[in-house]
Amino acid sequence: MRRLDRRMIWVDAIQMVISLIPTVVALAVFKVEPRPQVIWPAALVAVLGVVTAVNDLFRWLKTRYRVTPDRVEVRTGLLVRSNLSVPRDRIRSVESTANLKQRLAGLRVVTIGTGRHASAGEATIELNAVRRETAEELRRLLLRGADRPDDATVLAELRWRWLLYNLVNIWAFLTAMFVIWSAYWLLNNFGVELDTWVLGLADWEALGPGVTIAVATAAVGLIGVAGLVIGFVTEFWEFRLTRVRTAAGTALRTTNGLLRTREVNRDDNRLRGVHIGEPLFWRWMGAADTAVISTGLAKAGMGAEPASTILPRGPIAEALRVARLVLGGDDRPFEAPLRPHPRRALRRRVIWALNTTGALTVLLLWLDLTVEALPGGLWLAGPGVAPVAVLAAVVAYRALGHTVHGRYLVTRSGLLTRSTDALDRSAVIGWKFRQSLLQRRLNLVTVIATTAAGYGRYKAPDLDLHDGVEFADRATPDMLTPFITRIPPRR
């Protein structure tokens, strides 16, 4: 059994010491008064550093791992011992990451994707941290053979104009708040009152509340945009998507990162399709997110990009080009014309929009009558949002589409994110037909293809009942034949 690298312990200790330098300089050099608001952040950093170092010490003492010809085995735990054993043929991806302190120490964090089926006793294996050479050895070993650099094909590289597609984001304001709070705390250690300095920049009372709010919003927005620029540059520095040849075939590899490097390898044998998402508020720019549909890769979530993501947000034309290269062949499913859904699907969405605004109007009217502190006429906001809700219903309807093209079934739907998915028909393991009361009234059905890849289910909402059965039967011939006694007539 092998250990993790012991350098992980003193790396945390050094980080704790470095994080305390601003406070020590403020107290010793600038003779800042040791007030509680100066001392408690430093004390908190020190405590967290000590706890982290001790935790890493115990993790180093109690973690063992080994790679056998058939399995990857990891043993962890101090009070509760955990033994994890995963067959090597269940490994879906191998990811190697390193933040700045780990890079300086020559360490890497190796994450082995195994499908994340916790109910089946599987989980993602994380080895935090091992030497850089060991990480490379594990990647080559677990991907069943070393890749040959001369056989690597570059599919996409970073274009700096993609930065424009990542600046318009609600996270800009949250990033700005974090930056402002951090600057306030740091400057406060040196005796600089940031709020007093800002108030002294202009006569805000003379400018009036309108101008003050506008200037504050613009300033916060600019700070947030600057933060997003820095975040994008550090995360996607030297981004490259390549297809490398391995002993088992080929794999898609993404490498990126400045302060935190990341390398993700995805076995092409697990590839089942491609997902392209077009966010509503960025659709006017032609922005799109691109991910692969593959068995066992991490799904989208908060935090870092999931392992299925193969491109940063960028132009839709680039997403379509990369999707065509990733899928290969001559099918080109994203270029196939999609069949529209019946007008009854629009009617259903409009009914839901009007019902929602009606319920909102009733709620606001009740609050208007019972809560005296609220301004009168609040209930008028309910009818006021009705046009917006109807417009959203129209946008959602226009996003609907489906087809079967070559060896792929293609579905498109969504409001906040218009998702277009091209799924290999051979990956479909079942079908689900769902009807609500309103759908039954309108003779509509939501057809869901179930698969072991990606999100596990890809749906085509609000098809005509006849078209829905026909679509599923055409996508997977003979799968539904034993269950179809009579295809319902098209209304």
N, C-alpha and C positions, 0 to 999 in steps of 0.2 A: 504493500500500500504506500502511496506517495503523499507527501505533505504539501500544503500551500507554501508560498515563499515567506520567509520570516521578515523580509524587509517591509511588509505591510504594517508591522507594529510600529517601527520607528518613523515611518512616513507620517502616520497620524500624529505622533508626538511632535514632530517638526512642524506640521501644519498648525498645531495648537500654539506653539511658541510664536510662529510668524503672525498668527491672527491677533496675538496680544501686543505686538510691537506698537501699533498706533496709540494704544492706551498708555503704554509705558513711556513713549516719547512725550505724550501730552503731559504726563505727571512729572517726569524727570527733567525734561528739557524746557518745556514751555511753562512749567510751574503752575499748571492748571489745578484749581482747588479740587480735591478728591470728593466731589459731591456724589450722592447716591446714583444719580442718573448717568454718571461717568463710570462708577465702579461696577454696578450690577450687570451691564452688558459684558464687561470683561470677565467678571466672575462666571457668568453663564457660559461664555465661550470656553473658559478653562474647564468647567465641569463637563461640558459636552465633549471636549477633547479628551479628557481623562477617561470618561465612560466609553468613548469610541475606541481608544487605544486598548483599554482592558477587554472590551468585547472582542476586538481583533486578536488579542492575545489568547483568549479562550477558544476562539474559532480556529486559530492556528494549531493549538494544542489538541483539539478534539475533532479536527476534520482530516479524513483520509479518503483517497480516491485511487482508482485503478481502472485501466482499460484492458479488458481481455479480448480475445478474438471474437467473442460473441456479445459481450455486455459492457456497459459502463456502470461502475459501482461507486457510490459515495456514502461515507459514514460520517455523521455529524451529531452534535448534541453533547451537553454537559450534564444537566439534570435529566433530560429526556433524550434517549439515544434514538437516532433515526438512521435507518439503512435504506438507501434507494438504489435499486438495480433496474436498469433499463436496457432492453435488447438494442443492439446497434442498428438493426434494420428498422427501428422505430425513430431513429434520429432524422429530423427534417431539415434542420439548419444549424449552422455553427456561427456564432457571432463573437467577435473580439472587440472589446472597447477599452479605452483608457482615458481617464481625465488627466489634467496637467500634472498633478503630483505623481500619479502612477507612471506617466510617460517619463518624467525625470528620474524615477527610480527603476525604470526598465521593467515595469509590471504591466500585466494585462488582466482584464476580467473576461473569462470565457463563458459564454452562455450557450448551452446546448439545447436547442428546441426539439421537444419530443412529442408535440401534439397537444399538451396541456389538458389531457383527459384525466382529471384528478380522480374521478369515480372508478377508473380502471387501474388506479395505482401509479399513474404516470405523472410527471411534473417536469418543469423546466429545471435543468441542472445548471447551477451557477458556481463557477470556481473563481472565487475572489480572494486572493489574486495569485497569479502564477507568473513566472518569468516570461519575457517576450518570446524567447526561443521555445519554451514549453508550449505556449499558446499556438505558435506556428506548427509545432509538432502535432498537437492535438487536432488542429484543423485539417492537416493533411491526412492524418490517420483516420479520423472519423468520417471524412468525405471519401474514404475508400480509394486513396491513391493521391499522389502529389499531382498538382496541376502543372502544366507546362506554359510558361509565360509567352512563348512564341506562338502558342495556339489561342491566345486570348483575343477576342474580338470586342472592340470598343463600340458600345451601343449608344452611349450618351455621355457628355461631359458638361460640367457647369458652364452656364452662360450668365454673365453678370446682369444681363437685362432681366433675368428671372427675379431679381431682387424687387422689381417694381410690383410683382404679383404677390409679394409677401409683406407689404407695408400697410395696406388698408386692412386693419384688423382690430377687433375690440381689445385684444391683448395689449395693444399699444398703451392704453390708459392704465391697465393693471401694471404693466412694466414700469410706466412713469411713476406710479405711486410707490412701487418698491424702490426705485432709484432715489426718489425724493426723500423717503424715510431713511434710507441708508446714508445719504449725504447729510441729512439733519443730524443723525446720531454721530457720524464721524466728525463733522465740524464742531459739534457740541463738545466733543472731547478736547478740542483745541481752544475752547472758549469762544467760538464764533456762533452767534445766534442767527441761524438761517432765516427764521421768520421775521426777526427784526430787520435784517438786511433787505428782505423782499419788500417789507412795508415801507422802507425808506427810499425805494427806487422811484416812487411817484406819489403824487397826491391823489390817492385812490378815491377819497370822498368827493373831490372836485370832479373827477372823471365820471362818477356815477356808477351804479350797480351794473348797468348793461355793458358798459365798456370794460369794467373790471372782470365780469364773468367771461366776456369774449377773449380778453387778453389771457386770463388764467387757463381757459380751455385750450387756446392755441399753444400756450407754453407747455402745458401738460402733454398735448398731442405731439409737439415737436420732440420733447424728451422721450416719449414713448416710441416714436418712429426711430429715433436714434438708437434706442435700446433694441428694437426689432432688427435694425440694420446690423448691429454688432452681433446679435444672436444668430442671424442668418449666416453671416460671414464665418463665425466660429464653428457653426454646426456643419455647413456644407462646403467648407474650404476644400478645394481639390476634389470635389465630388466626381465620381466616375462610376458608370454602370458598364460592366463587361460580362461577356459570356466566356467562361474558361472551360477548358477540356480537362476532365478528370478520368481516373481509371474506370469509373462507373458510367461515364457519358459526358454530360456538360452540366454546368451550374451557373446561375446568375449571381454576380458578385457586385455589391456596392461598397465603395470605400469613400469616406469623407471625414472631416473634422480637423480643427486647428488645435484648440486646447484639449478637446476630448475626441480622440480618434475612434472610428467605428468601422468595422468590416463585417458584412453579413453575406453568407453564402447560402444559396437556395438551390437545392437539387432540381434540375429540370425534369427529372423523372416524376416529381411530385406536382408539376405545373398542370393546372386544370383550366386556366383562363386568365382574363385581365379585367380589372375594375377601373373605370374612369368616373370620378365624381366632380361635378361642376357646382360649387357653392353659389347660392342664389345671389348674394350681395357682391360677388366677384364675377358673376357671369357676364356682366357688361364689358369686362376686360378680356373675356375669353380665357379665364383662368381654369385650371383643372388639376386634380390630384390623381395620381396613377399608382395602382397597386396590383400585385399578382394575386390570383385565386389559386391557392396551393394548399395541400394537405399539411396540417400541423404548424402553420406559421401563426405568429401572434396577431391578434385582431387589433383594430384601431382602438385607442383609448387615450387617457390623459397622459401627459408627460412626453417622453421621447417618441419619435416616429416608430410605428410598429414595424416588425420585420418584413411584413408584406409590402410596404411602401418601397417603390423602386425609383421614384423621381421626386424631387421637391416640387412644390406648387409652381406651375409655369404655364406657358401658352398651350391651348388645346391642340394646336397643330403639332407641337412637339410630343404631347401625350399620345396622339394618334400614331405618329411615326414610330415611337418607341414600342407601342403596343403591337404594331405590325411586325416589327423586328423580333419582339419577344415570342409572339405566337408562331412566326414563321409560316411557311406554306403559302398557298395562293387563295385561301378563303377570304381573308380581310373582313372579318365580321363587323367591324365598326364602320365600314363603308357601305354596308348593306342597307337599303331603305327599310324603315320600320313600318309595320302595319298600324294604322291609328286605331284607337279604341272607340266604341260607339258613343254617340252623344249622350246616352243615358248615364255614362260615367261622369260627364260634366254636370248633369242634373243632380246626381248624387252629391257631388262636392258642393254645389251651390246650396242644396238643402242643408247640408251640414254647416255651411258658413252662416246661413240665415238663422238656423236653430241656435248656433253658438252666440251670435250677436243678440238674439232674442233673450237667451238665458242671462247674458251679461246685463242687458237692459233691465230685466226684472230684478236682478241682484242689486244693481246700483240704485234703482228706484226704492227698493226696500231700505237700503242704507240711507238714502236721502230722507226718508220719512221717519226713520227711527233714531238716527244719530244727528243731533242738533249741531255738533261742532263742524260737520262737513258743509261745504258751500252748497247753496241751492242750485238745482238744475244739473246735478252731477249725472243723473240718469241719461242726459242727452249724449253722453260719451258713447253709450251703447249703440244707438242708431248711427252715430258718427263714424264708427269703425266698420259699419256694414259694407260700404264700398270697397274698403281695403280687403275685407274678408272675401268678398265676391271676386275681386281681382286675384287674390291668392288662389281661389278655387280654379279660376281660368288658367293660371300659370301651372298649377299642379296637373290639370287635365292635358295641357299642351305637352307636358313632359312624358306622357304615357306612350308606349310603343313596344312592339315585340316582333320577333321573326325567328325563323330557323334558316340559317345560312351555312351551307357546307356541313362541317362537323360541329358547329357551334349553335347553341340557342342564345339569342340576344334579348335582353329585357331592359327597359328604361322606365324609371318612375322617380318620384320624389319632388318635394317643394323646396325646403331649405337647402338640400343638396340633390341635384338631379344626377342619379346614379345610372350609368350604363354598364351592364355586365355581359361579357361574352364568356359563356361557360361551355366547356367541352361536353357534348351530349353523352359521351361514354362515362362521364363522372356522375351522371344523375342516377341515384339509387332508389328514388321513389317520387311520388307526386301527392300533393295535398290540395284538395279543392275546398275553399271556404266561402260560405255565404252568410251574410248578416240578414236581418229581417228586411232591411231596405234593399239589399242586393237581390233577395228573392223576389221582392215586389217588382224590381226593375229587370229581372231576368239576367243579372250579372253574376260573375263569379271571380274570385281571386285564385289564380293558379300558382302554386308554389312548388318549385323543383327542389328536392332535398338532395344533399350531397355531403360527402365527408370533407370537402375542401372549403376554405374561406369561412364565411359566416354560417355555412351549413344549410342555408335556405335562400333561394332567389325567386322573387315573386313577380308576377305580371298582374297588377290589380285591375279589377273591373273590366274583364273581358265579357263579351256575349257568351252565354253558357255553351252554345254550339261551338263557337270559335275557341273557347277555352279547352274543351275536350279535344278538339281537332288539333290545337297547338301542341298539347301534351303528347297526343298519339303520334304526331308527325315528328316530334323531337326524339322520342324513344319508341320506335316501331315495335309492336308485339308486347311491350310491357303492360299496356292497358287492355289489350285484346280480351283476356279472360274476364275482365270486369265490365266491359262495355256491352250492354244488351241492346241499347238503342241510343244513338246520338240524338240529343234533344234538338228540335227544330230551331232554326235561327229566327229570332223575332225581328 
